[in-house]
Structure formats: C-alpha cells, structure tokens
C-alpha cells in the first residue's frame, strides 16, 4: 500500500487524513502486507510525527516512512543532523 506526500501541517489536517484515508483502510481490508509513505510525512511540523504514527497504525500493517524535504529539521546546523528528529521517531532513514 503506497502513500505519497501526506504533508499534514496541523492536527486538523491529520484529522482530514484520518477521515479520508485511514478510516477507509482501517483493519487492512485489502490485505496489504505493508505500507510505504514516500516522503513529506508532515509539512515542516515535525511535532506531528507521533500522531501520524498512531493514526497510521490503525491500518494494521507495518508502515515504513521515507523522509522528504518537508521532514527535515530546519534548525539543523547541517544535513548530517537534519533527520535527527525523524530518526528518533521512525528509526534509521
């Protein structure tokens, strides 16, 4: 199951994603083996990662997330640390 650029910026947008996508896929009705979010998990609001994970877990399959340019820490001194927050939530990039 593939997802591209959810780019949620607020909790309200996460609620819309839940209603439009996750509720439809709740319990994995298509019997997918895993899911992949192909970048831009959030839209520069890295505080939404944890809730994104909780919502996506309702699909009841392993979900892997790939960081996109909107998942980088803008306050990072260099690219080496730009995915540090991402890694603390999702694991290795």
N, CA, C and O of each residue as an XYZ file, in Angstrom:
372
protein
N       0.855     -1.147      0.000
C       0.000      0.000      0.000
C       0.916      1.229      0.000
O       1.802      1.327      0.848
N       0.725      2.141     -0.907
C       1.595      3.301     -1.012
C       0.882      4.607     -0.734
O      -0.278      4.804     -1.093
N       1.615      5.486     -0.085
C       1.121      6.831      0.227
C       2.213      7.810     -0.185
O       3.391      7.550      0.062
N       1.858      8.900     -0.792
C       2.855      9.886     -1.205
C       2.471     11.268     -0.710
O       1.340     11.721     -0.887
N       3.423     11.917     -0.096
C       3.285     13.318      0.311
C       2.029     13.651      1.112
O       1.249     14.499      0.680
N       1.806     13.019      2.254
C       0.656     13.443      3.059
C       0.744     14.918      3.437
O      -0.273     15.611      3.459
N       1.940     15.402      3.734
C       2.229     16.803      4.038
C       1.220     17.458      4.976
O       0.763     18.570      4.712
N       0.876     16.795      6.043
C      -0.019     17.425      7.006
C       0.746     18.477      7.803
O       1.889     18.256      8.204
N       0.109     19.614      8.026
C       0.740     20.723      8.727
C       0.159     20.918     10.123
O       0.836     21.432     11.014
N      -1.090     20.509     10.315
C      -1.785     20.738     11.578
C      -2.505     19.461     12.027
O      -2.652     18.514     11.254
N      -2.942     19.451     13.266
C      -3.755     18.332     13.747
C      -5.064     18.231     12.978
O      -5.582     17.133     12.776
N      -5.602     19.366     12.547
C      -6.832     19.350     11.766
C      -6.613     18.642     10.431
O      -7.479     17.901      9.965
N      -5.454     18.873      9.819
C      -5.153     18.182      8.568
C      -4.928     16.691      8.814
O      -5.290     15.867      7.975
N      -4.339     16.340      9.946
C      -4.225     14.919     10.301
C      -5.607     14.301     10.475
O      -5.829     13.155     10.084
N      -6.535     15.055     11.059
C      -7.912     14.561     11.190
C      -8.536     14.308      9.819
O      -9.244     13.319      9.632
N      -8.274     15.204      8.857
C      -8.798     15.019      7.499
C      -8.169     13.787      6.850
O      -8.855     13.029      6.164
N      -6.866     13.584      7.063
C      -6.201     12.405      6.525
C      -6.802     11.138      7.139
O      -7.025     10.149      6.442
N      -7.056     11.178      8.431
C      -7.666     10.026      9.104
C      -9.023      9.716      8.490
O      -9.324      8.563      8.180
N      -9.842     10.753      8.317
C     -11.195     10.562      7.791
C     -11.184     10.081      6.338
O     -11.923      9.165      5.978
N     -10.346     10.699      5.511
C     -10.361     10.411      4.073
C      -9.587      9.161      3.682
O      -9.911      8.526      2.678
N      -8.573      8.798      4.452
C      -7.707      7.695      4.049
C      -7.691      6.565      5.070
O      -7.986      5.417      4.739
N      -7.351      6.888      6.292
C      -7.138      5.845      7.294
C      -8.428      5.133      7.658
O      -8.440      3.908      7.777
N      -9.512      5.872      7.836
C     -10.788      5.219      8.168
C     -11.211      4.235      7.088
O     -11.793      3.192      7.387
N     -10.919      4.565      5.827
C     -11.272      3.686      4.710
C     -10.419      2.410      4.739
O     -10.879      1.341      4.340
N      -9.180      2.532      5.212
C      -8.250      1.407      5.223
C      -8.159      0.723      6.580
O      -7.358     -0.195      6.756
N      -8.965      1.157      7.537
C      -8.947      0.604      8.893
C      -9.045     -0.913      8.859
O      -9.930     -1.473      8.212
N      -8.138     -1.570      9.553
C      -8.172     -3.025      9.619
C      -7.650     -3.727      8.378
O      -7.765     -4.947      8.266
N      -7.061     -2.958      7.420
C      -6.430     -3.529      6.232
C      -7.398     -4.353      5.375
O      -7.166     -5.548      5.191
N      -8.466     -3.763      4.848
C      -9.445     -4.523      4.072
C      -8.890     -5.098      2.764
O      -9.462     -6.040      2.216
N      -7.782     -4.542      2.259
C      -7.209     -5.033      1.004
C      -6.104     -6.065      1.230
O      -5.473     -6.530      0.281
N      -5.881     -6.415      2.490
C      -4.900     -7.448      2.853
C      -3.478     -7.121      2.380
O      -2.730     -8.007      1.967
N      -3.123     -5.843      2.447
C      -1.759     -5.431      2.095
C      -0.782     -5.983      3.126
O      -1.140     -6.160      4.291
N       0.426     -6.250      2.712
C       1.452     -6.788      3.608
C       2.192     -5.676      4.351
O       2.675     -5.892      5.463
N       2.285     -4.492      3.747
C       2.953     -3.352      4.376
C       2.544     -2.081      3.648
O       1.921     -2.129      2.587
N       2.901     -0.949      4.231
C       2.648      0.338      3.605
C       3.913      1.168      3.574
O       4.807      0.975      4.398
N       3.994      2.085      2.633
C       5.150      2.959      2.487
C       4.663      4.381      2.267
O       3.905      4.654      1.336
N       5.106      5.283      3.132
C       4.839      6.710      2.949
C       6.085      7.286      2.282
O       7.154      7.339      2.889
N       5.942      7.714      1.038
C       7.082      8.123      0.222
C       7.371      9.610      0.363
O       7.150     10.383     -0.569
N       7.858     10.002      1.512
C       8.328     11.365      1.720
C       7.264     12.360      2.120
O       6.067     12.159      1.913
N       7.753     13.448      2.705
C       6.901     14.532      3.192
C       5.776     13.997      4.070
O       4.596     14.251      3.831
N       6.176     13.256      5.084
C       5.232     12.704      6.055
C       4.420     13.845      6.664
O       3.202     13.747      6.810
N       5.104     14.915      7.012
C       4.453     16.128      7.503
C       4.948     17.305      6.671
O       5.864     17.161      5.862
N       4.349     18.447      6.872
C       4.736     19.643      6.129
C       5.463     20.602      7.065
O       4.935     21.648      7.440
N       6.681     20.224      7.432
C       7.563     21.036      8.273
C       7.139     21.130      9.734
O       7.780     21.851     10.499
N       6.096     20.438     10.148
C       5.677     20.419     11.555
C       6.052     19.052     12.136
O       5.223     18.144     12.210
N       7.309     18.927     12.542
C       7.842     17.643     12.986
C       7.181     17.145     14.264
O       7.307     15.967     14.597
N       6.489     18.001     14.978
C       5.778     17.597     16.197
C       4.605     16.661     15.886
O       4.064     16.033     16.796
N       4.211     16.562     14.625
C       3.084     15.703     14.249
C       3.483     14.249     13.998
O       2.610     13.407     13.791
N       4.759     13.938     14.012
C       5.213     12.575     13.723
C       4.550     11.519     14.593
O       4.067     10.509     14.081
N       4.521     11.737     15.886
C       3.972     10.730     16.804
C       2.503     10.450     16.503
O       2.085      9.293     16.469
N       1.729     11.494     16.287
C       0.300     11.293     15.996
C       0.117     10.631     14.636
O      -0.748      9.770     14.471
N       0.919     11.027     13.676
C       0.888     10.379     12.360
C       1.071      8.866     12.535
O       0.323      8.076     11.959
N       2.063      8.472     13.328
C       2.311      7.044     13.572
C       1.114      6.363     14.223
O       0.725      5.270     13.811
N       0.535      6.988     15.221
C      -0.627      6.394     15.903
C      -1.790      6.197     14.933
O      -2.455      5.161     14.957
N      -2.029      7.178     14.093
C      -3.140      7.071     13.139
C      -2.862      5.996     12.092
O      -3.734      5.179     11.797
N      -1.668      5.992     11.535
C      -1.339      5.015     10.501
C      -1.359      3.593     11.043
O      -1.637      2.653     10.298
N      -1.070      3.423     12.322
C      -1.065      2.077     12.903
C      -2.458      1.448     12.882
O      -2.580      0.228     12.997
N      -3.489      2.243     12.739
C      -4.858      1.724     12.707
C      -5.147      0.922     11.434
O      -6.127      0.180     11.371
N      -4.294      1.077     10.427
C      -4.468      0.293      9.204
C      -4.088     -1.163      9.482
O      -4.505     -2.067      8.757
N      -3.307     -1.381     10.517
C      -2.959     -2.721     10.990
C      -1.996     -3.469     10.065
O      -2.115     -4.678      9.866
N      -1.033     -2.718      9.501
C       0.067     -3.310      8.743
C       1.334     -2.537      9.113
O       1.247     -1.406      9.591
N       2.504     -3.130      8.900
C       3.735     -2.349      9.112
C       3.768     -1.181      8.126
O       3.470     -1.345      6.943
N       4.127     -0.025      8.621
C       4.237      1.166      7.785
C       5.666      1.678      7.871
O       6.192      1.896      8.962
N       6.288      1.869      6.715
C       7.606      2.486      6.665
C       7.455      3.878      6.076
O       6.680      4.103      5.147
N       8.212      4.800      6.637
C       8.179      6.190      6.197
C       9.552      6.587      5.679
O      10.570      6.274      6.297
N       9.579      7.266      4.558
C      10.816      7.778      3.982
C      10.786      9.292      4.156
O       9.787      9.923      3.812
N      11.863      9.897      4.686
C      11.841     11.345      4.878
C      11.909     12.099      3.550
O      12.638     11.719      2.633
N      11.145     13.159      3.477
C      11.194     14.058      2.330
C      11.753     15.402      2.759
O      12.137     15.569      3.916
N      11.804     16.343      1.864
C      12.372     17.649      2.196
C      11.573     18.389      3.267
O      12.125     19.257      3.943
N      10.293     18.071      3.438
C       9.485     18.717      4.476
C       9.571     17.989      5.815
O       8.886     18.353      6.771
N      10.419     16.954      5.879
C      10.618     16.204      7.119
C      11.975     16.503      7.750
O      12.377     15.832      8.700
N      12.668     17.486      7.237
C      13.985     17.847      7.746
C      13.865     18.949      8.792
O      12.999     19.819      8.703
N      14.745     18.895      9.776
C      14.763     19.907     10.824
C      15.407     21.183     10.272
O      16.604     21.189      9.986
N      14.638     22.251     10.119
C      15.188     23.486      9.543
C      16.213     24.167     10.452
O      16.967     25.026      9.995
N      16.248     23.800     11.715
C      17.195     24.405     12.651
C      18.498     23.611     12.752
O      19.383     23.964     13.532
N      18.613     22.556     11.977
C      19.809     21.733     11.988
C      20.998     22.516     11.451
O      20.869     23.250     10.471
N      22.167     22.363     12.093
C      23.344     23.092     11.609
C      23.853     22.578     10.264
O      24.531     23.308      9.542
N      23.533     21.331      9.921
C      23.941     20.776      8.627
C      23.099     19.547      8.315
O      22.313     19.093      9.147
N      23.270     19.015      7.116
C      22.439     17.895      6.685
C      22.634     16.651      7.550
O      21.712     15.849      7.696
N      23.821     16.487      8.120
C      24.100     15.309      8.945
C      23.083     15.164     10.082
O      22.744     14.047     10.472
N      22.605     16.272     10.604
C      21.658     16.252     11.726
C      20.226     16.588     11.309
O      19.334     16.630     12.156
N      19.998     16.822     10.047
C      18.689     17.284      9.571
C      17.579     16.260      9.794
O      16.413     16.633      9.916
N      17.930     14.971      9.847
C      16.909     13.943     10.055
C      16.948     13.367     11.467
O      16.380     12.304     11.719
N      17.604     14.054     12.374
C      17.738     13.547     13.744
C      16.376     13.363     14.431
O      16.162     12.349     15.096
N      15.471     14.306     14.285
C      14.124     14.180     14.878
C      13.384     13.059     14.178
O      12.733     12.247     14.836
N      13.468     12.996     12.868
C      12.837     11.916     12.106
C      13.303     10.562     12.644
O      12.486      9.687     12.927
N      14.620     10.396     12.783
C      15.179      9.113     13.247
C      14.735      8.768     14.664
O      14.570      7.594     14.995
N      14.541      9.779     15.496
C      14.129      9.497     16.882
C      12.722      8.928     16.942
O      12.371      8.266     17.918
N      11.913      9.168     15.927
C      10.537      8.671     15.888
C      10.418      7.423     15.013
O       9.795      6.441     15.416
N      11.007      7.455     13.826
C      10.800      6.398     12.842
C      11.945      5.383     12.753
O      11.769      4.299     12.198
N      13.099      5.725     13.290
C      14.265      4.868     13.148
C      15.145      5.349     12.019
O      14.987      6.473     11.542
N      16.079      4.507     11.581
C      17.047      4.940     10.553
C      16.365      5.411      9.275
O      15.312      4.912      8.878
N      17.006      6.391      8.651
C      16.484      6.856      7.359
C      17.184      6.109      6.242
O      16.898      6.343      5.068
